[in-house]
Amino acid sequence: MKTEENVGRTFVRTELLLGRDGMERLWNSSVAVFGIGGVGSHCAEALGRSGVGRLFLVDNDDVSETNLNRQCVAWRSTIGKKKTCVMKKMLAEICPDIRVDTSEEFVLPDNIDSIFDTAGKIDYIVDAIDTVSAKIALAAYAAEHRIPIISSMGTGNKLHPELFRLADIEETSVCPLCRVMRRELKKRGIGGLRVLYSEEKPVCPDPALEEKLMREEIGEGSSRRSVPGSVSFVPPAAGLMIAGEVVRKLAGV
């Protein structure tokens, strides 16, 4: 379908930079965004505002009050609603002709294949989820099926968005999650993973407040060892940088 036939003047300012051919490539592309949180929600919004014609959104979570400080799907009116459903409604308000499909599956290594079975053709994968095992499974799936992927590394406990970098995971430093991912990917013979990471050393949260939050949000019996701090301007910056990478690649600019 021709972009101009579906969206009118919605993306005319973007076309000034990407050109007609670039906009056509975007409109005919399909991007899967895994995780619609602080990073993924802003990434999905930016992809939609850039003219990506189809988005496949994957997230199991509902919007909670503690999401209000950083997630674009989080409003008082959306607390308790599925993040994927809120994001789909937001994108429809931006451009009703964008096709948005969703999955509310909790992403696990065992169900990656079944999630992609429902996704249809995917041209790019955005990994904005927290679980290391699922991130590795996504990287493995992308490598096996030769789908470009970009993976967000840790954005919690950070205060300086200007220290984010885009690089191959083998070129990263400082980030603890990158270190874990490098080791696990090497074990599996997976290379060439494009990531968004920070060169900032993580801030150490207040231990008493962190423990209180863990009891309130996760429960006494949880095996999780920490609740990362976050601010309004760090995860969104990561999501926008990832969206920019995806748009440039798909548009061929």
N, C-alpha and C positions, 0 to 999 in steps of 0.2 A: 504494500500500500504506500502511496505517496504521502510523505509527511504533511505537506500543505493541504492535502485533502482531508486530513483527520484532525489537525490541531490548529489550523488557522495561523494566528500571529503569536501563539504562546511562546514559541522558541525562536522568534525572529532575531532577538539580540544574541542568542547563542550561535545562530547560523552565521552571523557576521564574523565570528571567530573560527568556527569549525567548517564552514562552507556547506553548500547544498549536499555534496557527496557524503561528507562526514555526518550530516544530520540523517541522511537516508540510511547510512550504516547503523547509526544508533537506534533509529526507529525500528529497524529490522533485527535488532539484537535482543537477546534474553539473558538476564543476569540473575543468578541465585544469590540471595543474601541470607547467610546463616547467622542468626542472632540479631534481634531488633531491640538492642539495648542502647547504652550510651554511645557506642561507636556505630552499630548497625542501623539504628533508626535514622541518624543524621546522614549516613551514607545512602540509605535507601531513598530518603527525601531528595538528596542532591542528584541521585541518578534519575529520579522521576522528573525533577526540574530541568535536567539536561536533555531530556527527550529520549531516554531509553524506552523502547516500545513495550517491553514485557519484563516484569519482575516476579521472581518466585521467592517468597518470604518464608523463612522457617524459624519458628520460635515457639516454645511451649509455655512461656511465662505470661502471667497477667500483670498489668500495670499495678505498681504499689506506691505507697506514699513516699518511700525513700528513693523512688525513681525521679521525683519531681525536680531534683536539682540538676539533671543533666540529659534526660531523654526527651526527644521531641514528641513522643507519643504520650508523655505523662502530663496530665492535667487533672485537676480535682474531679472533673466530670468523667474522666476515663479510668479512674482507679477501679480495679477489679475486672476490667475488660481485657480480652486477649490483645497482646501487643500487635500481633499480625493483623487483627481485624481493625484496630485503630489506625495502623499504618495504611492499610488498604483504603480506608475511608478518606484519610488525608490526601493520598495520591489521587483519588477520584476528584477531590476538590481542586487539585492543581490542574489535572488534565484527565477528563473522563474517558478519553480514548486509550490511555495506557492500560494494558492488560495486566492485572495483578492476580496471581494465584498464591495460595498460602498452604502451609503445612504446620500443624500444631504438635508435631511429634517432638519428643525430647531426643536430641541427637545422640546416638550411641554408635560405637564401631559396628555393632551388629545390624543396625537398621539404615546405614548410609545407602546401601544399594536400593532398598525399597523406597526410600525418600526420593532418590533420583529417578526411579521408575515412574513415579507420579509427576515428576517435574517436566518431562518432555525435553526438547532440545535446549541445552544451556551453552551459552557462548563464553561466560565468565563466572567464576565463583568468588564470592567475598566471604571470608571466614571471620566472623566477629563474635565467636562463641568463647566461653571461658574454659571448657574442659579440655585438658591436654590430650586425653585419649581420643576424643572426637576430632580435635584439630589435626591430629596425626592421621586419623582415618580419612578426613577430607583431603588432606594433602596426597595420601596414597591413591584415593579415587581419582583425583585430578590428574595425577601423573599417569595412571593406568589408561585413562580415557583421553588424555592429551587435551584437557580443558585448562585454559589459563586460570590461575588462582592467585589471590593475594590474601595474606593472613595477618590479622591484627595481633600484635603481641601485647604485653601488659600496658594498660593505661591507668591502672589504679595507683594510688599513692604518689601521684605526679602533679606538679604545679606549673610546668614550663612546656607549653605546646610547641614552642619554637625549637625544641630539641628533638622533635620527631624526625625520623629519616625513613626513606624508602630504599630498600637494599635487598640483595640476596641474603638469606639467613647466615651463610658462611662468612659474610662481611660484617656481621653485627658485633656489638660489644656492650658491656654494662648490663643489659637487660637480662634478669634472671630467667624469665620464661624462654627467651631465645636460647639460652644455654641448655635448658632441659630439652627443648625441641630439637636442637642440633644433634644432641646425643641420641634421642629416640629415632630421628629420621635416618641418621647414619646407620643405626642397627638394622634398619629396614631397607637400606640401599636407596633411599629417596633423596634426590638432590635438586638444586635449582628452585627452592621455594622463595618466592617474592614475599617480603614482609614489610609491615609498617611497625617500627619500633622506636623506643626513646633512649637517648644517651644520658638521660637524667637518672641519677641515683635515687631510688625510691625514698620517700619521706617515711619516717617511722610514726605511725599513728599513736595516739594516746592509748596505752594498754587498758586502762580502766574502762574508757568509753568503748573501745573495741570489744572487750569482753561483754559489756552490757548489750551491745548491738547483736552479738552472736547469740546471746540467750534469748533476746526478743525476736530476732528474725529467723534463726536457724533451729533453735531448740537445744536443750541440754545434752541430748544424746547424739548430736551431730559429730562426725569425724572431721569436719572442716576446721582448719586451724586459724583462719583469720577472715576478717571482713575488710576489704580494701577501702580506703578513703577515696573520695572523688569530688571533683568540682565541676562547675558548669561549663568551663572553657577548655578542658583537656580532652575528654572522650569525643566531644563533637568535632574538635579540630582533627583528630585522627580519622573520624568518619569522612570528613570532607576531603582530606588528603587521599584517602583510598578511593573515593568516588572520582576524584580528579584523575588518578592513575587509570582507572577503568575506562572512563570516558575518552581520554586521550588515546588509549590503545584501541578501543573499538572504533573510534572515529578515524583513526589513522593519521593523527596529527602529532 
